[in-house]
Each structure stands twice: as structure tokens, then as C-alpha cells.
Amino acid sequence: MPTPKQALGAAAAITVASTAAATVALTGPPVNAAQRTPLAASPSASASVAPKVPTTTAVTPASGPLKGGAVMVTGTGFSTVNPANPAAVKFGTVNATSFIVVSDTVLTAIAPAGANGPVRITVTNAAGASLGTVSFTYRAPLRATFETVTGARMTGGTVVPVSVTGGTVGASAKEFAAEKITAKVGSAAAAVAWVDATHLTVTTPASTKASGLPITLLHDGVAGEPSVATVGYAPGVTTVAPASISTAGGTTVTISGTGFTEVTATDPTAVRFGDVNATSFKVVSATQIVAVAPAGKNGPATVTVKTAGGAGRTAVTYRVPLGLEVPAGTVAKATGGTVTLKVTGGTAGATLKDFTAERITVRAGTAKLATTWVDASHVRVTMPPSNAATGSVTLLHDEVPGAAAAVGYVPVVQSLSASSDRLAGGAKVIVKVAGGDVAAAKNFKFGDKAATCTAQGKGTATSYECVVPAAAQAGATWVSFTSSAGVASRFTVAAGFFYTDLD
């Protein structure tokens, strides 16, 4: 008879055997109780599938500072990663500072600190380390040091020599290219060129701001600290209109350019003509200033617009206003022609070359008249045809006008419909006249004999029908008259008339 101890051992054996049988029954295929044959396993009873190793496909951003930072890793199989395993996500051989599994295809991580260069990112689950060669590149933040620049061109293109701190930019141009170093001036991308391991040149981009802007170096997208020194852009000054101004001052000009919003409106020295401040100025916009020019000396002067970033310049020309004087007895024919006028207020140039350089012209209204040099104080001007009593002419010294002068137009006979008659007279002749104030011409004479004349047409009459008066003797004479202003007509060939004693 078995002892109590033997009985307990036998019971335990039976229990183990029963448990094993039950385990086999649970893990084996179901059995039909009636037929005692196995049934096909149902899907719900299938054994769980072992996890696959994760894969990595990308990391964003792909580079970052040496101190590390937040990244997002994409791939597959991340839901099988044990979030309690600190070694589940690694950057090279170093565990991520922390990570969060967002979904089966996305996780976020804090990259640990690292050394300059690329490291492989691995994601590990129970099946092993991830497939894929996704890497994160550590980059040293670089800083530019240089002497503060003023007067950089608004259009860009100013080259700034830069020393690099915080790391190197490569021992060769090839290494420099591999480091992917770029730069910004302010917020605008700038061109960068390698000089040596610790030196670069940065070419400034175009700008619309004249204030000082720092240079920031980016090491494969990793921004360093902005520079302490700055690049100051000088305002761009392109044109001044008008380009020629009076030496007397007082001309209002429009200055065009860029960067004018940086001009200090309360600084009287911000806009200057030569070495003299503008009488006044107003910043209209970033591209326009209206200023009143001060007095100056004949010749070129520099217009300067100044900001904290530098000064922009362009040229303007001061010209002495020259007047004209009509010498006594000088008149212009109604049909036009040349007159010689005296220049006042200055000279027309000692030589023809000087005259040309001074750019002297004469206008009648808006019409430019042919003008030639006579000497330092005289010019010859071709007057246009006119029926007015006078023609106003103005001398322009490089487009700077002087005081106008009035040139009188002398009345003349332009044509006769018949050039002869018998001594008894009586023929009707159409007399066409021109010149100053001929609309009410009077005192028509054939020689010294008064003629009866009637204006032809309406409005301003330039033709009169005259009855030829009788003459005492045959021969040549001329037709004359007086303008409505009382000016006697001058002789012209067209005014010639003949009396004949032959019928």
C-alpha cells in the first residue's frame, strides 16, 4: 500500500499528465467528438504571427545641430516597437533622448547630441534592428565674422570677406560643396564662395532696405547665430529730374531710386547737392524723394541721398539762366528767317565747341528753333513764320530757361495778283499781306499814292482788294501799308509794282 507521500506523488503525476494532455488538446486541431477525427483549424484559433523587423524610409529634418533636436522618422512596423525599451531607437550607437510611436509608419524622436557628420538611424523591435540606411547628419552651427559693411549696392553684388567660427567649411572646394554651406543676408539668400577652411566670401543679394542686415551661415540647413556685424545697403539713386537746374536754386526736382524709406526725414544732411544741403525734401515713397535744390555753381554736381546704411549718388548739372536781348532795329519777317540776338546773364561759350558743350537752344513756345553760335555774346536764331506782332523766344541753357524776349514781326506784302497797271490806274489788285497785326491793315499806298482797299474774307484778313490809284509818271514803285499797330511795312520783292504809259 502506498505511503501518503507516494500517493501525493502519483496524484501530481496524474495532474501533470492531464495538464499536458489538455495543453496538446488546446494547441492541436479541434476534434469532432462523434467521429473522433480532427477538424480544420479556424482562423481565430491560429497561432499569432511573429513580428517582422521594422523598416526606415526617411527622417525629417535630415540634418540638425550638434546638440540634437526633434525629428520625425517614417517607415513600417513601428507599432511592434516596445516604447519602454530606451534602446529601441538609436542615432548611430546612441539611444534617442526620447521617442513616441505615433503610428505603424511614423515615430517622433529627440536626437541626442552628436559629432559633425552622418549617423544611421535604427529602430528595433523583438525581431531585430530595422532595415534601411536612413541617416541623420549632425552639423556644427557656423557663425560669420566680418567688418561692418556700409554702402552695399541695392542691386546686389557687393562681395563681403567672411571669417568662419564654430567649425570649418572644408579643407577644399570639394569638401566645402559636401558640407552644403549657404548664407543669408537678412532673410535673403546670398551666394557663397569657398576661400579656405575658415574663410568664405558672401555676395550680397539685391535689397529694398538700406538698414544694416546680419549674415547668417547655414550648415546643410542648420542655421548658426546671426553675425554681430551687419551689411548696410546704400540707397540706390538712379535719376534726378530735371537733370539740369538753375544756379539760382529753387528748382523742385524728383529723385528716383530705392531704399528711401530708410532716409531720416529730420536729418537736414540726408539729401545734398554737392556739399550743400537741399533747401527742403520730402520722402514720398521707397522709390521717390521730392527736393528743392539750393543755389549752386555752373557745372556738374553730385546729388547724395544718405541713410544709416550708406549713401547713394547720382549727378545733376547746374546751369546759369541766360537771357536774350533784341538789338535795336532787329525784326523778323512774317515769312520767317534769321535774326541775331544778344545773350545776357552769361556767355554762349568762347568757341563753337564750348557752345556745343553748354547745350544752348532757343525755343518759341514749345517749338525748338535752329540756333547757331556767332560769338560769346550772340546767337543767330531762325524765327518761324507768323502773323503775330511779336514772337516770344527763350534761351535754354541745357534746358534751364532764362527770361523770354519779344522779337517783332515786320508787316510785309507777300504777293500781288497783278504787278502792273496803266498810269490812269483803276485796276483791282489782290494784295496778300503778312506780319504783325495785319488783320486790320490800313494806309495802303502804291508808291506815294493812297489806294482804296477792302479786306477779303472773314476773321483775320491777310488779303485786301485794292483799286490801283493813278500815277504821275511811268516806272517802278512798291506797295506799302501800315499794320493795325501802326508799324509800317517793309519792302520786299513781292511788293514791287510797275506803272506803264502804254495802253
C-alpha positions as CSV (number, residue, x, y, z in Angstrom):
1,M,0.0,0.0,0.0
2,P,1.5,3.2,-1.0
3,T,2.5,5.7,1.7
4,P,0.9,9.1,1.8
5,K,3.9,10.5,0.2
6,Q,3.8,8.1,-2.7
7,A,0.1,8.8,-3.2
8,L,0.8,12.5,-3.4
9,G,3.5,12.0,-6.0
10,A,1.1,9.8,-8.1
11,A,-1.6,12.5,-7.9
12,A,0.8,15.1,-9.0
13,A,1.9,12.9,-11.9
14,I,-1.6,12.4,-13.0
15,T,-2.2,16.2,-12.8
16,V,0.8,17.0,-14.9
17,A,-0.2,14.4,-17.5
18,S,-3.7,15.7,-17.5
19,T,-2.5,19.2,-18.0
20,A,-0.2,18.2,-20.8
21,A,-3.0,16.4,-22.5
22,A,-5.2,19.4,-22.1
23,T,-2.4,21.6,-23.5
24,V,-2.0,19.4,-26.5
25,A,-5.7,19.4,-27.0
26,L,-5.8,23.2,-26.9
27,T,-3.0,23.7,-29.2
28,G,-3.8,20.9,-31.6
29,P,-6.6,20.9,-34.2
30,P,-10.2,20.6,-33.0
31,V,-11.6,17.1,-32.9
32,N,-15.1,16.1,-33.8
33,A,-16.5,14.3,-30.7
34,A,-18.8,12.0,-32.7
35,Q,-16.3,10.9,-35.4
36,R,-13.1,11.4,-33.3
37,T,-11.4,13.0,-36.4
38,P,-9.5,16.3,-36.4
39,L,-11.4,19.4,-37.7
40,A,-9.7,22.1,-39.7
41,A,-8.4,24.9,-37.5
42,S,-10.5,28.1,-37.5
43,P,-8.7,31.5,-38.2
44,S,-9.4,32.6,-34.6
45,A,-7.6,29.7,-33.2
46,S,-4.5,30.2,-35.3
47,A,-1.1,30.8,-33.7
48,S,0.0,34.6,-33.5
49,V,2.3,35.7,-36.3
50,A,5.9,36.6,-35.2
51,P,6.7,40.4,-35.8
52,K,8.9,41.4,-38.7
53,V,11.8,43.8,-38.3
54,P,10.9,47.5,-38.8
55,T,12.0,49.5,-41.9
56,T,13.0,53.1,-42.1
57,T,12.5,55.2,-45.2
58,A,13.1,58.9,-44.3
59,V,13.9,61.3,-41.5
60,T,12.7,65.0,-41.3
61,P,14.7,67.1,-41.0
62,A,17.6,65.2,-42.4
63,S,20.2,67.3,-40.6
64,G,20.4,69.2,-37.3
65,P,22.7,70.9,-34.8
66,L,25.3,69.0,-32.7
67,K,23.1,69.4,-29.7
68,G,20.4,67.3,-31.3
69,G,16.7,68.0,-31.6
70,A,13.3,66.8,-32.7
71,V,12.9,64.6,-35.8
72,M,10.2,62.6,-37.5
73,V,11.1,59.1,-38.8
74,T,8.8,57.3,-41.3
75,G,8.9,53.7,-42.2
76,T,6.9,50.5,-41.3
77,G,6.5,48.2,-38.3
78,F,6.8,50.8,-35.7
79,S,3.7,49.6,-33.8
80,T,5.7,46.5,-32.7
81,V,8.4,48.6,-31.1
82,N,8.5,48.4,-27.3
83,P,8.1,52.0,-26.0
84,A,9.6,51.0,-22.7
85,N,12.9,50.0,-24.4
86,P,15.3,53.0,-24.4
87,A,17.5,51.3,-27.0
88,A,14.6,50.8,-29.5
89,V,15.6,54.0,-31.4
90,K,19.2,54.8,-31.9
91,F,21.2,57.6,-33.7
92,G,24.4,55.8,-34.5
93,T,25.3,54.0,-31.3
94,V,23.5,56.4,-29.0
95,N,19.9,56.0,-27.8
96,A,17.4,58.6,-28.7
97,T,16.8,61.0,-25.8
98,S,13.2,60.0,-26.1
99,F,10.7,58.8,-28.7
100,I,7.0,58.4,-29.3
101,V,5.4,55.8,-31.7
102,V,2.7,57.8,-33.4
103,S,1.5,55.0,-35.8
104,D,2.8,51.9,-37.5
105,T,4.5,54.2,-40.1
106,V,5.5,57.3,-38.0
107,L,7.5,57.9,-34.9
108,T,9.0,61.1,-33.4
109,A,12.2,61.2,-31.6
110,I,14.6,63.6,-29.9
111,A,18.0,63.1,-31.4
112,P,20.8,63.1,-28.8
113,A,23.9,65.3,-29.1
114,G,26.4,64.1,-31.7
115,A,29.5,64.9,-33.6
116,N,29.6,66.6,-37.0
117,G,28.7,64.1,-39.8
118,P,26.1,61.5,-40.6
119,V,24.8,58.6,-38.4
120,R,22.4,55.8,-39.2
121,I,19.0,55.7,-37.5
122,T,17.9,52.3,-36.3
123,V,14.5,51.2,-35.0
124,T,14.5,47.8,-33.1
125,N,11.7,45.5,-32.1
126,A,11.6,41.9,-30.9
127,A,12.5,40.7,-34.3
128,G,15.6,42.8,-34.6
129,A,17.0,46.1,-35.9
130,S,15.4,48.0,-38.8
131,L,16.2,47.6,-42.4
132,G,17.1,50.7,-44.4
133,T,20.0,53.2,-44.5
134,V,18.3,56.3,-43.3
135,S,20.8,58.7,-41.7
136,F,20.7,61.9,-39.8
137,T,23.5,64.4,-40.3
138,Y,24.9,66.4,-37.4
139,R,26.1,69.8,-38.4
140,A,28.1,72.3,-36.4
141,P,26.3,75.8,-36.4
142,L,28.7,78.2,-38.0
143,R,28.9,82.0,-37.5
144,A,30.2,84.7,-39.8
145,T,32.5,87.4,-38.5
146,F,33.5,90.4,-40.6
147,E,33.9,94.2,-40.5
148,T,30.6,96.0,-40.7
149,V,29.8,97.0,-44.3
150,T,28.2,100.3,-45.4
151,G,27.4,101.3,-48.9
152,A,26.5,97.9,-50.3
153,R,24.7,98.3,-53.6
154,M,20.9,97.9,-53.6
155,T,21.1,95.9,-56.8
156,G,23.4,93.4,-55.0
157,G,26.8,92.2,-56.0
158,T,28.9,93.6,-53.1
159,V,31.4,90.9,-52.0
160,V,32.0,90.6,-48.3
161,P,35.0,88.7,-47.0
162,V,33.9,86.5,-44.0
163,S,35.8,84.5,-41.3
164,V,34.0,81.4,-40.0
165,T,33.8,80.4,-36.3
166,G,32.3,77.4,-34.7
167,G,33.8,74.9,-37.2
168,T,35.3,74.7,-40.6
169,V,33.9,74.9,-44.1
170,G,36.1,72.2,-45.6
171,A,39.8,71.9,-46.5
172,S,39.0,72.1,-50.2
173,A,36.3,73.3,-52.5
174,K,35.1,69.7,-52.9
175,E,34.7,69.3,-49.2
176,F,33.0,72.7,-49.0
177,A,30.4,71.5,-51.5
178,A,29.8,68.4,-49.5
179,E,29.2,70.4,-46.3
180,K,26.3,72.2,-48.1
181,I,27.1,75.6,-46.7
182,T,24.8,78.5,-47.7
183,A,24.2,82.0,-46.4
184,K,21.6,84.7,-45.9
185,V,21.8,88.4,-45.7
186,G,18.9,89.3,-43.5
187,S,16.3,86.9,-44.9
188,A,17.5,86.8,-48.5
189,A,19.7,84.0,-49.9
190,A,23.2,85.1,-50.8
191,A,25.9,83.5,-52.9
192,V,28.8,81.9,-51.0
193,A,32.3,81.0,-52.3
194,W,35.0,79.0,-50.5
195,V,38.3,80.6,-49.7
196,D,39.9,78.2,-47.2
197,A,38.8,76.1,-44.3
198,T,37.9,79.1,-42.2
199,H,37.1,81.8,-44.7
200,L,34.4,82.5,-47.3
201,T,33.1,85.3,-49.4
202,V,29.4,86.3,-49.3
203,T,28.0,88.2,-52.3
204,T,25.1,90.4,-51.2
205,P,21.7,89.9,-52.9
206,A,19.5,92.7,-54.1
207,S,17.6,94.5,-51.3
208,T,15.0,97.2,-50.9
209,K,16.1,98.0,-47.3
210,A,19.1,100.2,-46.5
211,S,19.3,99.4,-42.8
212,G,22.0,97.1,-41.5
213,L,21.4,93.3,-42.0
214,P,23.3,90.4,-40.4
215,I,24.8,87.5,-42.3
216,T,23.7,84.0,-41.2
217,L,25.5,80.9,-42.3
218,L,23.6,77.7,-42.8
219,H,25.5,74.4,-42.5
220,D,23.4,71.9,-44.5
221,G,20.3,73.8,-43.4
222,V,21.4,74.3,-39.8
223,A,21.5,78.0,-39.1
224,G,24.2,79.5,-37.0
225,E,23.9,82.6,-34.9
226,P,23.4,85.8,-37.0
227,S,26.6,87.9,-37.3
228,V,27.2,90.8,-34.9
229,A,28.4,92.9,-37.8
230,T,25.9,94.0,-40.4
231,V,25.7,94.8,-44.1
232,G,24.4,98.3,-44.7
233,Y,22.8,99.0,-48.0
234,A,23.2,102.4,-49.5
235,P,20.0,103.8,-51.0
236,G,20.1,103.4,-54.8
237,V,19.8,106.8,-56.6
238,T,19.1,106.4,-60.3
239,T,17.9,109.7,-61.7
240,V,17.2,113.3,-60.9
241,A,14.5,115.1,-63.0
242,P,15.1,117.6,-64.3
243,A,18.7,116.7,-64.8
244,S,19.7,120.4,-65.2
245,I,18.8,123.0,-62.7
246,S,19.3,126.8,-62.2
247,T,22.3,128.1,-60.4
248,A,19.9,130.4,-58.6
249,G,18.4,127.4,-56.8
250,G,14.8,126.9,-56.0
251,T,14.2,124.2,-58.7
252,T,12.0,121.4,-57.5
253,V,13.4,118.0,-58.5
254,T,12.3,114.4,-58.3
255,I,14.9,111.9,-57.1
256,S,14.2,108.3,-58.1
257,G,15.8,105.2,-56.7
258,T,15.4,102.6,-54.0
259,G,15.6,102.3,-50.2
260,F,14.3,105.8,-49.5
261,T,12.1,104.7,-46.6
262,E,15.3,104.4,-44.5
263,V,16.1,108.2,-45.0
264,T,15.7,110.2,-41.8
265,A,13.3,112.9,-42.6
266,T,14.5,115.1,-39.8
267,D,18.2,114.9,-40.9
268,P,18.9,118.1,-43.0
269,T,22.0,116.4,-44.4
270,A,20.2,113.4,-45.7
271,V,19.8,115.0,-49.2
272,R,22.6,117.1,-50.6
273,F,23.5,118.9,-53.8
274,G,27.3,118.9,-54.0
275,D,28.3,119.9,-50.4
276,V,25.1,121.9,-49.7
277,N,22.0,120.5,-48.1
278,A,18.8,120.5,-50.0
279,T,16.7,123.5,-49.2
280,S,14.0,121.0,-48.3
281,F,13.0,117.5,-49.1
282,K,10.2,115.0,-48.7
283,V,10.3,111.2,-48.8
284,V,7.3,110.4,-51.0
285,S,7.9,106.6,-51.1
286,A,10.6,104.0,-51.0
287,T,11.5,105.0,-54.6
288,Q,10.9,108.7,-54.7
289,I,12.1,111.9,-53.0
290,V,11.0,115.4,-53.9
291,A,13.6,118.1,-53.1
292,V,14.2,121.8,-53.6
293,A,17.7,122.4,-54.9
294,P,19.9,125.0,-53.3
295,A,21.9,127.6,-55.3
296,G,25.0,126.3,-56.9
297,K,27.8,126.9,-59.4
298,N,27.6,126.4,-63.1
299,G,28.6,122.8,-63.9
300,P,28.1,119.3,-62.6
301,A,27.2,118.5,-59.0
302,T,26.6,115.3,-57.1
303,V,23.2,114.6,-55.6
304,T,23.6,112.4,-52.4
305,V,20.9,110.6,-50.5
306,K,22.2,109.2,-47.1
307,T,20.9,106.6,-44.7
308,A,22.4,104.7,-41.8
309,G,23.4,102.0,-44.4
310,G,25.4,104.4,-46.6
311,A,25.0,107.0,-49.3
312,G,23.7,106.7,-52.9
313,R,24.7,109.2,-55.5
314,T,23.9,110.5,-59.0
315,A,24.7,113.6,-61.0
316,V,22.9,116.8,-61.7
317,T,24.0,119.9,-63.7
318,Y,23.7,123.5,-62.5
319,R,23.3,126.0,-65.4
320,V,23.3,129.8,-65.3
321,P,19.9,131.1,-66.7
322,L,20.8,133.1,-69.9
323,G,18.5,135.7,-71.3
324,L,18.1,137.2,-74.8
325,E,18.1,140.9,-75.8
326,V,16.8,142.1,-79.2
327,P,19.1,144.7,-80.7
328,A,17.5,147.9,-81.8
329,G,16.1,147.6,-85.3
330,T,16.1,143.8,-85.3
331,V,12.8,142.4,-86.7
332,A,11.7,139.1,-88.2
333,K,10.0,138.7,-91.5
334,A,6.5,137.4,-91.4
335,T,7.6,134.5,-93.6
336,G,10.3,133.7,-91.0
337,G,14.1,134.0,-91.3
338,T,17.2,134.6,-89.2
339,V,17.8,137.2,-86.6
340,T,20.9,137.9,-84.4
341,L,20.2,138.2,-80.7
342,K,22.4,139.2,-77.8
343,V,23.0,136.7,-74.9
344,T,22.7,138.2,-71.4
345,G,23.5,136.8,-67.9
346,G,26.5,134.8,-69.1
347,T,28.2,133.7,-72.3
348,A,27.3,131.3,-75.1
349,G,30.8,129.9,-75.0
350,A,34.1,131.3,-76.2
351,T,34.2,128.8,-79.1
352,L,31.8,126.7,-81.1
353,K,33.0,123.7,-79.1
354,D,32.2,125.5,-75.8
355,F,28.8,126.5,-77.2
356,T,28.0,122.9,-78.0
357,A,29.1,121.7,-74.6
358,E,26.8,124.2,-72.9
359,R,23.9,122.8,-74.9
360,I,22.3,126.1,-75.7
361,T,19.0,126.1,-77.6
362,V,16.2,128.7,-78.3
363,R,12.5,128.0,-78.3
364,A,9.4,129.8,-79.4
365,G,6.8,128.4,-77.2
366,T,7.4,124.6,-77.3
367,A,9.0,124.8,-80.8
368,K,12.8,124.4,-80.9
369,L,14.4,126.9,-83.2
370,A,17.5,126.4,-85.2
371,T,20.3,128.2,-83.3
372,T,23.9,128.9,-84.3
373,W,26.8,130.4,-82.4
374,V,28.1,133.8,-83.5
375,D,30.4,134.7,-80.7
376,A,30.5,134.5,-76.9
377,S,27.6,137.0,-76.6
378,H,25.5,136.5,-79.7
379,V,23.5,133.7,-81.3
380,R,21.7,133.6,-84.6
381,V,18.1,132.2,-84.5
382,T,15.8,131.2,-87.3
383,M,12.3,132.6,-86.5
384,P,9.2,130.7,-87.7
385,P,6.6,132.4,-89.9
386,S,4.0,134.3,-88.0
387,N,1.2,136.9,-88.4
388,A,1.6,138.0,-84.8
389,A,3.1,141.4,-83.9
390,T,5.9,139.7,-81.9
391,G,7.3,136.3,-81.2
392,S,8.4,135.3,-77.7
393,V,11.7,133.5,-77.7
394,T,13.5,131.9,-74.7
395,L,17.1,130.7,-74.5
396,L,17.6,127.4,-72.7
397,H,20.9,126.7,-71.1
398,D,21.0,122.9,-71.0
399,E,17.1,123.1,-70.6
400,V,17.4,125.7,-67.9
401,P,15.3,128.7,-69.2
402,G,16.2,132.3,-68.9
403,A,14.0,135.4,-69.3
404,A,12.0,135.5,-72.6
405,A,12.4,138.2,-75.2
406,A,10.0,139.5,-77.8
407,V,11.1,139.7,-81.4
408,G,8.9,141.9,-83.6
409,Y,7.5,140.6,-86.8
410,V,7.6,143.3,-89.5
411,P,4.5,143.5,-91.8
412,V,5.2,142.8,-95.5
413,V,3.4,142.3,-98.8
414,Q,3.6,138.6,-99.7
415,S,2.1,138.8,-103.2
416,L,0.2,140.9,-105.7
417,S,-2.4,139.4,-108.1
418,A,-1.2,141.9,-110.7
419,S,2.2,143.6,-110.8
420,S,1.4,146.5,-113.3
421,D,-1.3,149.0,-114.5
422,R,-1.5,152.0,-116.7
423,L,-0.9,155.5,-115.4
424,A,-4.6,156.1,-115.1
425,G,-4.9,153.2,-112.6
426,G,-8.3,151.7,-111.9
427,A,-7.3,148.0,-111.9
428,K,-8.2,145.8,-109.0
429,V,-5.3,144.1,-107.4
430,I,-5.4,141.5,-104.6
431,V,-2.7,142.3,-102.1
432,K,-1.7,139.5,-99.8
433,V,0.0,140.7,-96.6
434,A,1.7,139.1,-93.6
435,G,3.4,140.1,-90.4
436,G,2.4,141.6,-87.1
437,D,-1.2,142.8,-86.7
438,V,-2.3,142.8,-90.3
439,A,-5.9,141.8,-89.5
440,A,-6.8,145.5,-89.8
441,A,-4.1,146.8,-92.1
442,K,-4.6,150.4,-93.3
443,N,-2.9,153.2,-95.3
444,F,-2.2,151.1,-98.4
445,K,-0.1,153.0,-101.0
446,F,1.2,152.4,-104.4
447,G,4.3,154.4,-104.3
448,D,3.2,157.7,-102.6
449,K,-0.4,157.4,-103.9
450,A,-3.1,156.2,-101.4
451,A,-5.2,153.3,-102.5
452,T,-8.7,152.2,-101.6
453,C,-8.5,148.7,-100.2
454,T,-11.1,146.3,-98.8
455,A,-10.4,143.3,-96.6
456,Q,-11.2,139.9,-98.2
457,G,-12.9,137.1,-96.2
458,K,-13.9,137.0,-92.6
459,G,-11.9,136.9,-89.4
460,T,-8.2,137.6,-89.6
461,A,-7.7,139.1,-93.0
462,T,-4.4,138.6,-94.9
463,S,-5.7,139.7,-98.3
464,Y,-7.0,143.0,-99.4
465,E,-8.6,144.1,-102.7
466,C,-7.1,147.4,-103.7
467,V,-8.0,149.8,-106.6
468,V,-4.8,151.0,-108.2
469,P,-4.5,154.8,-107.9
470,A,-3.4,157.0,-110.8
471,A,0.3,157.8,-111.1
472,A,2.0,160.9,-112.5
473,Q,4.8,159.0,-114.3
474,A,5.6,155.5,-115.5
475,G,8.1,153.3,-113.7
476,A,8.7,151.0,-110.8
477,T,7.3,151.6,-107.3
478,W,6.2,149.4,-104.4
479,V,3.1,148.7,-102.4
480,S,3.2,149.6,-98.7
481,F,0.7,149.7,-95.8
482,T,0.6,150.1,-92.1
483,S,-0.3,147.4,-89.6
484,S,-3.2,147.9,-87.1
485,A,-0.4,148.5,-84.5
486,G,0.9,151.4,-86.6
487,V,4.0,149.6,-87.9
488,A,5.0,150.5,-91.5
489,S,5.5,147.5,-93.8
490,R,9.0,146.8,-95.1
491,F,9.9,146.5,-98.8
492,T,10.0,143.0,-100.3
493,V,10.5,142.0,-103.9
494,A,6.9,140.7,-103.9
495,A,5.7,144.3,-103.2
496,G,7.1,145.6,-106.5
497,F,4.6,147.3,-108.9
498,F,5.0,149.0,-112.3
499,Y,3.2,151.8,-113.9
500,T,3.2,151.9,-117.7
501,D,2.4,154.8,-120.1
502,L,1.4,152.3,-122.8
503,D,-2.3,151.3,-123.0
